[in-house]
Amino acid sequence: MTAEEKQKNKKGAIILSLLCVVIVIGFYNSWKDEISLNSNKKMTIGRVTDFKYSSRHGYIDFKFYADGKLYDTSDPDDSGWPKYVRNGKAIKHRFYPVEYEYTNPYNSKILITKKPLEVEYLLKQGIKIQGEIENIFPISDSYADLHIKYIYLKGNFKFRTRLHKDSLPCGSIENCRKSKIDLVISRDYPDINSLYYQSYDRRAMKKAEEKRK
């Protein structure tokens, strides 16, 4: 064997050794995170924002709240080691349980159950708070758009809802400006609120989707 061949073999052995070290470190870190998650686990609700199913490098992107702070992270799409719950295909913009480490919320897992959690169920478990109507605009003879804001824990939230003028909680458009309004929000995912989904246009869209199923 020539000196050049010996040098190549030596480089190859070094690279292989480094790869083995990286793999061992990766498995060790995964094992450590799994132990820590199981020892310091809390449950909440997450929302799938994107996903890609693949035989090699699939992922599921999701967001969730912990102590009022929004976390944006991802999981592998498979159910290998560490064990992931993958009882169905993730559906974008739908809600699923999430387990996370309360000392390090980025150490988390989304549980893709057979069916996602329905908004109606999450609101049944919700809490009542007050929001403020920032502005209101009539969009027709029958309907008005209300722009509402509210605060929960460390988060500031804003949304728009469309209500019939006869069902305005404050009576009239003028009375609604800058007034308080009651709503129900999800304690675990405070972006979810009752008035957002009661919006006339969103209810109409949901009915159309259900007819297509």
RASUL-V101369 format. One record per run of one state. SS is the DSSP state (helix for helix, strand for strand, loop for the rest). FROM is the first residue (numbers start at 1). TO is the last residue. If there is no record, write none. Layout:
ss = {SS:SS}
from = {FROM:FROM}
to = {TO:TO}
This chain:
ss = {loop:helix:loop:strand:loop:strand:loop:strand:loop:strand:loop:strand:loop:strand:loop:strand:loop:helix:loop:strand:loop:strand:loop:strand:helix:loop:helix:loop:strand:loop:strand:helix:loop:helix:loop}
from = {1:3:40:41:53:59:67:69:77:86:87:95:102:104:113:117:118:119:125:127:139:143:153:155:165:168:173:177:180:186:193:194:198:200:213}
to = {2:39:40:52:58:66:68:76:85:86:94:101:103:112:116:117:118:124:126:138:142:152:154:164:167:172:176:179:185:192:193:197:199:212:213}
